[in-house]
Amino acid sequence: MSSTAFIEPLPVIEFVAQLLCRDISVRPLTDSDRVKIKKALRGVKVEVTHRGNMRRKYRISGLTSQATRELSFPVDDRGTVKTVVQYFLETYGFNIQHTTLPCLQVGNQQRPNYLPMEVCKIVEGQRYSKRLNEKQITALLKVTCQRPQEREKDILQTVHHNAYYEDPYAQEFGIKIDEQLASVEARVLPPPRLKYHDSGREKDVLPRVGQWNMMNKKMVNGGRVGHWACINFSRNVQDNAAKVFCHELAIMCQISGMNFAPEPVLPVLSARPEHVERALKARYHDAMNASKPPGKELDLLIVILPDNNGSLYGDLKRICETELGLVSQCCLTKHVFKMSKQYLANVALKINVKVGGRNTVLVDALARRIRLVTDRPTIIFGADVTHPHPGEDSSPSIAAVVASQDWPEITKYAGLVSAQAHRQELIQDLFKVWQDPQRGTVTGGMIKELLISFKRATGQKPQRIIFYRDGVSEGQFYQVLLFELDAIRKACASLEPNYQPPVTFVVVQKRHHTRLFANNHNDQRTVDRSGNILPGTVVDSKICHPTEFDFYLCSHAGIQSGNKPACSLSCSVGREQIYC
């Protein structure tokens, strides 16, 4: 079952009021309001309501720069000009109320056609393909989440309702659809045992149904945070509440095994979200001056954000990461007030990894018992490309590559990002060659940089490469494989002649429509508390590709359990297609 969002068939005036979260008749639109409205309505179909039963449909191309009351157009070849307000009153007997609002443009530049917003209604049944905000995503998931048993029942009912056995097209092509689900054999891989620090009461743990917690355990390698500060961008959080929260977080980091200074180098600073850049840079320099010895940079910046923070999070991360070189940890207002121990423990784990620590390692990795990984120095890469949402025509696609920086533990990862051409799936910067006026031909790129980083960290070069690639559609498998495998080979050869370690190229697909259900939903040995198949479930026969080497893997537990309905995401499985 697939779900998507549709545009609500509202009068355009009502749609705009909801979009801006205010009464639009009270005060005039700002430039940013106009941009927001234009972005939301461009390409949307509307029907006119001022002509009785004649509901003619138009597609919106833009907004007028002038208000409705200022707009006029020629009505005949003699150059007679009428205002839009006058034309609608004389022709249709319609008196326009919202004359300060712009009109919708539904024609082209040569023959502009102006429609006042109040005579337009959004046509029903239009799919919304632009980006959803967090509130909308939560609402969509709430509607579409089902327990696996209910989902299975829905699928079977739909197949029965479609009556494929009567379908003339299916009969003509000789296609027969079984009304029962295919029964396949599955294996459940045993969970890996996790190693924690010897100073904790529990030195290792075996996860149960894909879950475990940090109680009585300490991080295997606790990071160090000697100099830290806090900025509060939430108006609802008083300085004292922010101070208490930071103190509790510092204590949790210490309990979890980090070397974490109990007090910040400066008191909590409250700042306004619109002054994010000024506040960050000022605090950064103040903290450097206040540290002992002076000039020592911050190890961590804790940031308290409003629950609905719009672009603030993105702006903050961009400034910290690209301008200040500062490790930051953001916390939402609702968590500051709740301050639950579980939340603080989870944040401590995130902070530890960010400052260079390791939370846990696999016991089998330390004992060199992981085949094809721990027998010789192995580097594991992960790569993906994020594309802009429909409607964002000029934004670049962003390629990200991470690679393990320790061996045999393979727990620490370094990451690189690179902007590339709009909606380009092949990662362009894996390997680069350019001409330098002083040095001549120079080679570089993400793979080379991460291989050098691995050598620096471990003291040895990788003798095996495992490359996990996400987000490749079936039609692009070989194109991506040939281009990116070639880039990996060239990056290796640029480091040392004849350096060609074996490469395993794994394509991981999550966007597919295969759903796996337990044969018996009541058998506690084959399902988790939500009724989902167990983490570690592998299917590698019957429903797989007839010639390629691929398999289905449910790699982790569903995040929704107990009395909450299981989301379709949690009972979907990652399909991995392997090329060696």
N, C-alpha and C positions, 0 to 999 in steps of 0.2 A: 504494500500500500504506500503510495507516494502522497506527500502533502506539500502545498506551497501557499504563499500569501497572495491575496487578491486585493485590488484597490476597492475600498468601500464605495458603492454607487451613491454618493452624497451630492447635494447641490455644491457647486464649486466654492461658494461663499463659506459654507459650513466646513468644507474640507480645509480651506485656507485658515480658518479660525482655529481648527484643531491642530493644524501643522504648527502655527505660531503660538499656540496655547494662550490665546487672548482674544478679547472682543476687538475685531478689526475696524469697527466704526468709531471707536473712541479716539484713537490717535493715528496720524498718517504712517504709512509704511516707511521703514528705513531702507537704505541700500542693501543691507545684509538680508532684510526680510524679502526683498524683491528677488535676490539671488536664490534664496531658499525656495521660494514659491516656483520660480522658473525651473529650477532643478527637479522639483517634485512633479511638476505638471507637464514638462516637455515630453511629447510623444504619447500623451494620454488622450483617449477618445472621449469627446463630450457630445451631448445632444442638447438642442435648444428647447426651451420650455415656453417661449413667449408666442408660439404660433399654433396654439391649440393642439390638435392631433398630428400636425405635421412636425414630427420629431427628427429633423435633419441632423446627421452626425458629422462631426469635424474632428480632425486631429490637431492638438495644440502644438504650435511651433515655437512660441515664445510669449513674452509680455511686452506691452507697449511701454516706452520710457516715460510717456506723459500720462497724466490722470485722465479718466474718461471724459470729464467736463472740458478738457483742453483739446480733445481730438476732433478733427474735422476731415472731410474727404470730398472730392468732386463727385457730383451725382449725374452730370451730363457732359456732353462734348463741348458745351459753351463755357465750361469752367465754373458752373454754379457750385458753391461749396456749402455743405451743411455740417453742423456738429453731430456727433454720434447721439447725444442726448436728444437733440431736436429731431433727428431722423427716426429714432425709435418711438418718440411720442406721436409724430405725424403719421408714420407708416403703420405702426402696430398698436397705437394707443397705450404704449407701455411707458410709464414714468420711471426713469432710472433713479434709484435711491442712493446707491453708493457711488457718487460721482467722483470721489477723491481716489478711488482705487484704479489701478491700471486695467486696461482691457486685455483679453486673451487674443493673441494673434493666431489665426488659423489659415491664413493664406501664405503666399510667398512674398519675397521682397518687391517683385514687380507689381503684383496685384494684392496688396495687403487687405485682409478681411478682419475687422475688429468685432469682437463679441464681448459685451459687458459680462463680468463674472456672474452677476445675479440672474442671467437668463440661461445659464449653462448648468447641466447636471452630468456627472461622470457616468459613462455607459457601464452597465453591469458586466461582470465576467472577464475583466482585464487582469491578467497575471501581473503581480508586482515583482519585477526582477532586480530592483535596486537593493542596496544594502539595508538590512533591518537593524534597528537599534536594539540594545540589550532587553528593554522592556518588551518589545515585539517578539524577540526570539524566545523569551521566557513564556510569553502567552501562547506562542505556536507550539512549543514543546509540551505545555500543559494540556493542550487540546489533543495532540497527536500521541502522547505517551500511553502505552497500553501494556498490560501484563502479557508475557509471551503466549499464554494459553488463549487470551482474548484475540491476540493478533492472528494466531494460527486459525482460530475459528472464523474470523473475518475473511481471511484469504480463501479458505475452503468454501465459504458461502458465496464469495464473489465468483469463483471459478464455476460453481454449480449454476449461479444466476446467469453467467455469460453463455451457458449451453453451447460450448464449442462443437459438440457432436451434431448440432443442427446447422452450424454456420456453413453457408455455401462456399465461402472462400477457403475455409479450412479443409472442406471436403475436396475441393478442386485441386488443392496442393497436396492432398494425401496426408494432412497433419491431424494427428489424434492427440488430444490432451487428456491425460489421466486426471480423474477428479480427486485422487488421493495423493498425498505428498510422497515423494520418493524416499525410501528408507535406505540410509547409508551407514556404513560402519565408521566409527570415530574412535580415536585414542585420546586419552587425557595425559598430557605430559606432566611428570612430577614437578612440583614447585622447587625452585632453587633455595638452598639454605643460605641465609644472610649472616654475614659476620659484623658484629659491633665491637666496641672497644672493651678490652679486658677489665677495665675499672668499673664497668656497669654490672648490676646484679645478673642481668641476662647477657651473655657474651655472644650468643647467636640465636637465630629464630627461624622456624620453618613456617612460612605463611600458610594460613588456612583459608581456602576458597579465595585466594588472591588478596587477602587482607592481613595486616598486622599493625601494631602501633608502637610508639616509642617508650611506653611505660617500662621502667627499670632498665632502660638501654641508654648507651651513650654513643655519639657519633664515632665512627671508627677513626676519622682524622678531623678533629675540631679545628676550625679556622680561627684566626686572630683578628679581633676588632678592638684596637686600642684607642682610636680617635673617631668619634661619631657625633652626629648632630641630628636635630629633628626640625622640620618645617611643617607647620599646620596650615593647610589651605581651606579648612572647613570652618565656616562661621558658627556652626552648632557645637563645636568642641572648644571648651574653655582651656586656657593654658594649663591649669592645674590637672584637668582630666588627661590632657596630652602627656603631661609629665608622668602621671601615675601609669599610663599605658606603656610608655617607653621604659619605665623602671621595671614593670612586670615582664616586658619582652626581653630586657637585658638579663633578668634572673632566669627566664626560661632558656635563653641561649647558654647561660653558664651551666644550668642543670643538665642540658642536653650534651654538654662536652666541649663547648667553645671557650676560648680565652677571650672573654667579652668584658670591656671596661664598664663598671656599674653606672658611671655618670657621663653625660655628654660633655664635650669641650666647651659648649655654650648653652645657655638656657633655650627652651623651645621658642621658636620664632613663629608668630602668626602673620600670614600674608594673604593678600587677595589673589584669586586665581588669574585675574587679568594682568597682574604684575609678576607672573611666574618667572620670566627670564631675569628680571632685575633682582628678585628675591633670591633666586638660586645662586646667581653670581656673587651677590653681596655676601651671602652666608658662607659661600665657599672661601672667599678671601678673608672674611672675619675669622673663620675657623682655623685657617692656616696661620694667621697672626696670633691667635689665642693658644695654639698648641705648643707643647714643650718637647723638643726645641722648636722655635718658631719656623714656619715654612713647611712643617710636616703636613702632608695632605690627609684629607679625611679617608678613613677606611670604609665608611658607610654613612649614607644619609637616609634617615627614616622620614617618610612623607605621609602625612594624613590628608586624604582627599575626601571631597563631598561624595555621597553615594552616586549622584548623577553628575558626572564631571565633564561630559562632552569631550572636547579636544584636549583638556588639561593633561590627562595621563600621557597622551602621545607627545605633546609639547615638552612635558617634563623629561620623559625618557630620551627624547632627541637631544635636548640640551645637556643632560647628564652624560649620555653616552658619547656624543660626537663633539661637544665643545669643552666640557669640563673633565672628562675621563673619570667620572665619579660613579661608584656602585650605589644604587638606590633601591630601597624597598618601600613600595606603596601599600598603605593600609586604608580601607574604607571606614567612614565614620561609624557605620552600624557595628563593625567589629571592635572599634575602640570602646564603644559603650558596653557591648556584651563581654568582651575580654575573656572568652572561654579558653580553658587550658589547651583544648585540642587545637583551636585556631592558633594560639601562640606557639605551640609545638610545631605546627605545619610551617608557620612563618620562619621559625628558627632553622628548620631544614633548608628552606629557600635561601636564607641569608648565608648559611654555612657554605653552600655550593657556590654562591656568588663571590665569596671572599677567598675561594680556593681550597676549601675543605672537602672532605668526602663523608657522606652520611653513612654509607654501608658499602661493603664489597661482597661478591659471591664467594662462599667458602670453596667451591669447586675451582674458581679462578686462582685463588691463593695456592691451592693444592695442585695446580696445573692439570685439572681433570676435564677441561672443556675441549672437546675435539675440534680441530681445525682453527683453534684460537690461541690456546695456551702452549701448544707444542713449539711454536716459534713466534718471534715478534710479529704481532698482527695489529693493523690499524683498522678501525671501523668508522666509515663515513656515513653520514645521513644527509640527504639533499632534497630540496623541494623548491618549487617556484610558486609564489603567491601572485595572482593576477588581480588587477583592479576590477571592481564591480561593474556590471553593465551600466552604461550611462557616463562613466568616467573615461572619456575617450582619449585624454592626453596623458593620463598617469602612467608611469613605467611599471613593468612587472618587477618583483623583487625576488632574487634568487638567494637562498640561504644554504650554507654547507657547514656541517659540524663534523668534528673528527676526534676520536679518542686520543688522549694525551698521556695515558699510562698503560703499562703492560707488566704483568699479565692481568691486572685488575679490570682494565677497560671500563673505568667508572667516571673519570674526569674527561670533559669534552671542551674543546675550544670552538668558537663559531665565527663565521665570516658572512657578511651580507653584501650584495652587489645589485645595483639597479641596472635593468636592461630594457630592450625595446618592448613596447606595449604588447601584452599577450603573447610574448615569445616563450615557448615551453623549453627549448634547448638552453642549457645554462652556458652563457657566452664566455664568462670569465673563469672557467675551470682552468684553462691554460691560455696565456697571452704571450705574444711576441711583439716587441716594438723597438724602434730605433732611438738610441740616446746619442746626443751630439758628442759627449765625452767617451762613453763606454761602448758605443757601437750597438750591435744587436743584443737586446736584453730579453730574457724570458722571465715569466712570473705567472701569477694567477692563484686561484684559491687552493687548488690541490697542492701545488708546489709549496706554498706558504705553510699549509697545515702539515705536510710531510717534514719540512724543516723544523717546525715547532715540535713535532713528535720526537725527532732525533735529539733536539736540545733537552727535552724533558726526560727521555728514557736512556739516552746515551747510545742508542742503536737505531738503525734504519729499519722500517717495516719489511719483513720478508713475505708478507701476505696482505692483500687489501680486500676488505669486504665493503661493498658500496651499496647502501640502501637508498633507493630512489622512490620518492613518493609522487603521486599525482600524475602519472602518465597513463593516457588512455590507450586502449588496445591498438588503435590505428597508428599510434606513434611509437610503439615498442621498439621497432628496429631502427627507426630514424634516431631516437634518443640513444639507444644502445651504441650504434655505430659512432655517432658524434662524440658522446661523452666518454666512451671507452677509449676512443682515439686520444681525447684530451688527457685522460689519466695516463696513458702510455707515454705521451709526449712530455708530460710533467715529470714522470719518473726518469726518462732518458735525459732530460735537461739537468738533472742533479748529478748524474754519473753515467758515462757511456755503458751500455749493456745492462743497466739496472732495470730489469723488467720483472718485478714480483708478480705472482699469479693474482688475478683479479676475479672476485665473485660479484656479479652485478645482480642485485635483487630489486625487482620492481614491486612496490607494495600498493595495492589498490584498496581503498575503503569505500569508494562510491560505486557500489554494485547493488543488485537487488536480490541477492541470495540471503535467505534467512534460515538458520538452523534451529530446530526445536528438539527438545528431549523427547524420546519415544514415549516415555511415561512421565508426565508432569508431576506425579506424586512420589516418584522415586528420589529420595533425598540424596542418594549416592551420585546422581547424574545431574542435579540442578542446584543452583544456589538459592538463597532465601527469596529472591525475586521470581524464581522460576526460570531464570536464564540458564543456558548451558554453562558448564564450569569453565573457568579460565584455564587455558592450557589445552583446550579441546582442538584436535587437529583432524581434518578430513582431507585425505589425499587420494581418494578413489571415486569412481562412478560419476560424480558431478564435476570432475576436473577436465581440463583441456585434453583432447585426445592425443596430441603429440608433444605439446610443451610440458616442461616440468613445473607444475604449479600445485598449490595446496591452499586450503582455508585454515586460518588459525584465529581462534578467539584468545587474544593475548592477555587480556586483563579482565577483572571482575566488572560487572555493571555498577555504575556509581549510584544508581537508585535502587534501594532495597527496602526491606521491612514492609511497612504499610503503604509506601509510595508506589505508584505504578511504574513498571519497568519501561524505560524509553526504548524505542526501536533501535536507537544507537547502541544500547547495551547488549542487544541480542543479535546485532549484526557482527560479521566477522571479517577480518582483514584477509584479503586474497593476495597471496604472494606468488609472483611469477618469477622463477629463477632462471638466469642464464649464466653459465660458467664458461 
